[in-house]
C-alpha cells in the first residue's frame, strides 16, 4: 500500500459550476502508524493509515478544497519517523495545490508544538480561529479545540466566538459513548457545524446547541481498522455550499465475516 508516486494523477472530473460546490473535506482519527494493530504478530498488518490518508488528500486535490482533520491523526505522542515522513509527504501535495490543512489534536498525540506543526503548511486550530473564502462566497470561520479533560472542557467551550461557523474538536461525547464521557454536544455554543473526532463510527446527527442554534454534528470516524470489532467501512465527509454533506467511501482492507454454527458450516468454510 506504500505510495510510490512522485506526482499526482490528473483530476478525474471538474465540478459543474452551476451545481453545488464543495467547501471542504472533513476527516479524523487517522491514527498514523506503520501497523494497523500494534498487537498483530510482527506488525504484519501495515500501511492502512498511510493508504487512507493518500485517498483523502487525493479527494481534496480533485475537489480543490481544504482538509479539516479532527484529532488522533497520530497514534501516539512519540510517533515513529517513518509515519511522520509519510504524513508530511501527503501534506506536501496539499501545499503544492495551495489547499489549507486545519487540524486539532486528540488525546493520542497531544504535544506542544504539535507534531504536524513541524511542517510549515498545516494550521493548528487549538483555541484559534482561521478563515478562508471561496470566490463569490462569504467567509467561513473555523474554531478549533484540542482534546480537553472534562474539568476543563466547559471553560474552553465558553470561549468559542459567536461567528464560528465550524467547530473542529476531539472529545468523548455522551451522545456517542456510554462511559468515560467528558461532556455533551448540547454544551457547544454558536457553531452551526461540529466536526468531532474520537468516535470511530461515521455518522451525522442534528443537535440543539447551548445558544439554541441547530447544529449538524459530523463524526468522520476512523480511516482504517484499529480493532476487528470496529466498522469495516471507512469514510470522509464532503461539505457543500448548499448546506449538505456527503459521505465519501475510502478503499479499506477487506474483512470477511463468516458465521459457523454447525460442522457442515465449518467444513464449507475450510
N, C-alpha and C positions, 0 to 999 in steps of 0.2 A: 504493500500500500504506500510505499515511500514515493513522494513527489519527485520525479526525476527531471521535470521540465525546467527549462530556463526562461521560457516565455509563455505567456497566457494564450489560450486558443482565441480565435475571433468570436465576437458575440454571436449567439445563435439567432437572435432576433432583436429588433428595436421596438419599444412600445409605441403604439399609435398615440400621437399627441392629443387626439380628440377623445381618447379613452381615459379612464382613471390612471393617475400616475403614482408610481411607488415613491414613498418618502424615506423609508429606512428598512433595514433587516435587523431583527432582534433575536439574540441568542443568549445562552447562559450555560454554565456547568460543562465547559469543555473538558475539565479535569485532565489537562495536558500532562501526559506522561508517556513513557516508552510502551509500557504494557497496560492493557485494559484493566486487568485484575492483578494486583501485586501478589496475591496468594497462588496464582497459577504456576505450575511447575516450570522452573527455568524461564519464567516470564514468556511463555510461548505465544500468548495472545497479544500481539503487538501491532502498533501502527494505527489503531482505531481512532484515537483522538486527533491524530495528525490528518488522517483522511477526511474526517468530518469537517475540520476547520478549513481545509482546502476547498471543500464544496461550498461552505458558507461564504468564503472570500470570493470564489468564482461567481456566486449569485450576486453579491454586491457589485462586482465589476460589470456583470451583464446588465443589471438594472441601473447602474450608475448612482448608487445611493450609499449613505454611511452605514456603518455597522455598529450596533449597540450590543454590549456584552455585559450581562448582569451577574458577574462574580463566579467564583470557583473555576476560574479559567486555567489555573494550575492545580495539581492535585495535592501539593504540599507547600510548606513555607520555605523549603530548600530544594527547589527544582533542579533536575539534572541539566547539564549543559546541552545535551542533545535536544531536549524538549524546547529550551529557550531558542536554540538555533532554528528549529522547525517553525516555531510560532513567529519569530522575528522575520523569517523568510516570507511568510504569508503577509505580515504587516508591511513588508517592503512593497508587495504588489498593491496593497491599498494606497500606500504613499505615492507610488508611481502613477496611480489613477486619480490622485488627489481626492480620495474618499476618506472622510474622518472615521476614526475608531474611538468611540466613547465607551469607557468601561468603569465598573466598580469592582471591589474585591469582596470575596466571600470569606468564610471562616477558614477555609482550607489553605489559602495562600497569602494571608494578610502580612504585609511588610511595608515599611515606610523608609525610603520611597518604594512604591510598588515595582515589582519586577518588570511589568510591561512598560513602566516609565523609563527603563534603561534604554528603550528605543525612543527616538526623538519624535515619533509621529502620533502615538496614542494620547488621548486626553483622559486623565484620571479625574472622575467627577465627584470624588468624595467631598461633600459639603460645598461644592461649587456648582455654578450654573454655566452651561455653554449654550450657544445658539448657532444655528445656521439657517440660511434662506435658500429656497429654490426659486428660480426665475418666475415671476408672476404670482408668487405666494407670500403670505405673511411669515414672519419669523416663527419658528418653533423653539420653545425654550425647554431645555432639559436640566433636571436637577438630579444629582446622584448621591447615594449614601452607601458607604461600605457597610459590611455586616456590623450590627450593634447588639450587644447583650441586652437582655430585657430591661435591666435597670437604667440603661442609657437611651433606649430607643425613643421613648416618649419625648424627651428633650430634643432629640435630633429631628423628629417629625415636626415639632413646633417651628423649626427654622426653615421649613420648605417655603420658598417665595410664592406669593399669591399668583404670579403669572406663569407658574410651572405648567407646562403642557404635558410633559412626560417625566415620570419619576423612574429612575433606574436604581434598583436596590437588590439586596440579597438577604433574606430573612426567613426564619422558621415561623410561618404564619399559622394561626389556629384554624384558619379557613381550609387549610390543606392537611395539616399534620395533627395527630391526636395527642402527642406527648412532646415535652420539651419546647413548647411554643414560646415565642418572645413577644408576640403582640398579635393584633388582628388587623386585617386590611381596613376595617372601618375607622381605624385611628388615623388614617392618612388624610391630610387636608389638601385642598386646592387642585391636585393633579387630576387631569382628565383621563390619562392613561398611565398604568403602572406596569412596568416590566420587571418581574421578580425572578431571581434565581433561587436555588436550594431544592425546590421540589422537582424531582426527576421525571415528572409527567408533563406532557404537552397539553395545555388546556387554556380556555378563555372563559372568564366569568364576569358578571356585572355586579358591582358593589356600590353602595352609597357611602361616600366618604365623610370625614369628620366635619366638613363645612357644607354638607348637604349636596355636594356635587355627585353626579353619576360617574363612576369610574369603570373603564374597561381594564380588567386585570389580565395580563398575559403571562403565563408560565411557559417559556420556550421548552423546558425540560432538558435533560442531559443529551449530549450529542452522540454518545456511544454508551454501550452497556458497561456498567460498573459492577453489576452483580446479576446472576442469572434470574433473579426474581423481578428485575426491572422490565419495563416495556421494551420489546424488541425493535419497535419502530421509533425513529427519531426525526425531529423537525426543527425548522426555524420559522419565525413569524415574519411576514412581509406586511408592512403598513402602507395604506394608500391614502391619497389626498381626499377621498370621499368619506373618510372615517371608517373604512372597512379594513379587515385584516384577513390574510390568507395564510394557511399552513403550506410550507414548502418541505416536502419529504426529502430526507437525506438517504443516500445509499448506506446501508449498515450491514454488519456481519449477520449472516443467516443464522436463525435459531430454529431448530426443529423440535416441535412439541409432540411427543408421542405418548398416547395413553395405553398402558398394558395392564389388563385386568385378569387375564387368563393365559394359560400356557400357549394356546394357539396364537394369541397376540404376540407373545414373546418370540415364538418360532418365526412368525411372519416378519417381525422386526429384524431378527438376526439374519 
